[in-house]
């Protein structure tokens, strides 16, 4: 069975003339791409009416949508008001995602703070359990919460933490594999085969992911959580080969500063390896 690969930018393409979400989706289609992440990172400001129009247009053009929840979320905060505000931002994102028929809402879960990794895991499971109940009451049926792997050691979480939560919640939440973040978190090393081995064990139907390159800070001798255009840190070719070898259905969202240009670069790499996009 042939893998189904979706490629597109994190947000409105740079080349979009009108700079609107609707025009962005049209531009994605015109470029020969087939996915777009709707960015609510500064707040959920899109109305439900616009979300409906966005979903209808994406459906007409066969562009797969995902949503990124606001950055200011910390489900591990010691302050209850921060936790509650974080939940509201996630639920508002889920509401719009459901209206536009988006696959997932991507979430930065929070910071460890003074917590041990073990304690943080259990609190995260509890918080997402609460959110799942709230989402059910809201009538959320399609859109799932996707926990993103993060670059900084102070942030929840690495791959193992995310997988732990996903398994505990019986895949009612899903992983968002940010390959660049994992590369930086592991001091400039990445094993695509091992990552995909772990994801395949979950037996989820579709993998959601981000890709870009990361900035190397010479004076600190490490990779920082700063996204850069694709060069070789990490390399994309070996990942493309692993995906095709395994016939994985996957969405890869470009978080490169040049957005769709790197999505198109990914597309050319897949095509050189023999994959044909519909």
N, C-alpha and C positions, 0 to 999 in steps of 0.2 A: 504493500500500500504506500502510495506516494505521500511524503510529508507535505503538510500545508504550512507555508511560511508567510507571515505577515510582517511587513516592514513599513516604518513611518516615523515621523518626528514627535518629539515631546513638545507639543504646542503648535501654534500656527506657523506654517513654513515661512522662512525668511523671504522667499520669493512671492509670497501671497500679496497681491496688489492692494487689496482693501484692508487687510489686516484683521478681518473678522473671523470668528470660528467657522461660520458657514462658508466663507470664501476659502478658508484654509483647507476644509474638506474637499472642496472642488479642486484646489491646487494639488493636493495629495493625489487625487485621481488622475489629473492631467499629467502629472509627472510619472505615472505608472507605478505608484506606490499603493498600498492597500490597508494602512493602519494609521491611527493618529491618537495621541494621548491628549486629553483635554486637561489643561493645567488650572487647577484651583489653588495653586500653591500660596497665593497671597490672600485667599479668602474665597468663599463660595458666593460669587456675585452674579452668576447666571440664573435667570428666572426659569421657572418650570416650563413656561411657554416657549422660551428659546431652546431649552433642552429638548423639548418635543420636536421642534423643527430640525435641530441638529441631528437627532436620532433618525428622523424620517429621511433626511438627505443622505446620511451615511448609509442607510439601508438601501436606498435607490442606487447609490454608487458602489455598493459592496466594499465599503471602507470600515474595517473593524475598529471600534472605539474602546478606549479605556480612559479612566479618570485618575488624576493625581490629587489626593487630598491636601489641604493646607499644610505647610511646613510646621506651623506652630501647634504641634501636638506632642504631648508627653503623658502617656498613660501610666508612667512610673513615677510621676511627681509625688512629693510628700504632701503637696497642697491639694486638698480635695477639689477646690474650685478649679484648679488647672485640669485635673482629671475630667471633671464634668464638662468643662469648656471643650476639651479635646474630644470627648465623646460626641458632643453636639456637632463639631466640625466634621467628624467622620460620618455621622448620620445624615447631615445635610448633603455631603458629597455622595453618599449612597442613594439618597432620594433623587438627585439629579441624574446620577448614573443609571438608575432604574428607568427613569422617564426616557432617557435617550438610548436605552437598550445596550449600555456599555457592559463589557465583560467583567471588568474588575475596577475596584478603587484601590489605588496604590497608597500605602500608609508608611510614614516614618513613625515607628511605635513610640520611641522616647529614649531616655538616657538612664543608665544604671544608677547614677548618683552614688549613694552609700550602700546600695544593695549588692549582695553577692549575685553572681550570674544565676545560681540555682534559685535563689529567692525571686529574682527578677522574672525568670521563666514562669514560675507559678503565678505570680501576680499578673503577668501578661495573659496567661490562660484564663484567669478569672475575669479580667477586664474584657477580653474578646468574647467570653461566654455571655457576659452582660450585654454587650453590643449585639450579639446574635439574637438574643431575646428581644431587644428593642427593635432591631431591624425586622424581625418576624412580625411584630405588632404593627409596624409601619406598612406591611405588605410587600417588603422587598423579597423578590423571588429569583431574579436572574443574577443581578450584580453581586459579586463576592468581594470581601475584603482581602487584599493581597499585601502581605507583610514583606517589606523590602529589606534585603540584605544591605547593611550599612558599612561605610568605609572606616569610621573612627572607632577605636576600641572603647570609647566612652559611650557609644551608642548601642542600643539594642537593635540589630543583633548580627552575629555571624550566621553562617549557613546552618550549623548544628542547632542553634537556638530556634531559628525559624522552623526547621523541620520538626523539632520537638513540639512546638506549639501546634503546627498543622496536624500532626499525628494525634495529639491529645484531643483536639477538637474535631477529630474524625473527618478531616478535609472539608469542613464547613468554611474554613478560611484557607487561602492558598498562598504559596510562596511567590514573591516577585524577585527573581534572580537578577541583581545588578552586577554584571560581570566585572565592570570597572571598580565598583566598590569592593568586591571580594579581592580583586587584584591588589588594591591599595592596602586593605586590611591585612593581607598576608605578605606584606613587605615586598611587593613587586613579583609575586609568584602566583601562578594560577594553573590548576589542573582541570581542564574542561571535562575530561573523561570522568573523573571522580565526581564532579558536581552533577553531571548528567546521570551518572549511575544512581546517585542518591535521589534525584528527582524522579527517575523512572520507577524507583521502588514505591513511590507514592501512588502510582497508577492513576495520575490525573490526566484528563483528556487533552488539556492544552496548557502549554507552559508560557507564562508571561515573563518578559525580561527587558532589561535596559542594557545598552552598550554605548561606550564612548572610550576615549583614552584618558589617562590621568597625568597630571603635571608632576614632574620630578623636581623636587626642591633640592638644589645642589648643596646649599650650606647645611641642610638638615639630613642630607643623604637618605631621603625617603620620598615615597610618593604621597602627595597631598590630596585631599578631597576637592580637587579642582578639575573639572571636566575640560578636555582638550579635543581638537579634531583627531581623527584616526591617523595614526602612524604605525606604531608597533608596541605600545604600552597600555594594555596588552594587545597582542596580535589578533586580528579577526579571522584570518584564513583557517587556522586550526580549529576554531570553534565552528565555522561553517562546515568543515569536513566532518566533524563529530555529529553535528545535527543531521546531515544528509545520510551518514552511515547508519543512524539509528531510526530514521523516518519519524522524527519528532514533529508534532504540530506545535508551532511556536510563534509568538509575536515578539519581535525585537524592536524596541523603541530607541531611536537615536537621541541621546542626551548630549551629543556633541554641540559646541557653540554654533556650528554651521548646520545643525539639524538635518534637513532633508538632503543636503549634499552628501552627508555621510550615509544616510539611508540608501541613496542611489549607489554609493560606493559599495555598500554591503550587497546590494542587488547584483551589481556587476560581478562581484566575487562568487556569489552563488551560481550565477549563469555560466561563469567560466568553469565551474565544477560540474556543469551539466544540468543544473536545475532550471526548469522552465516555469515562469510565473504565468498564471491564467490571464 
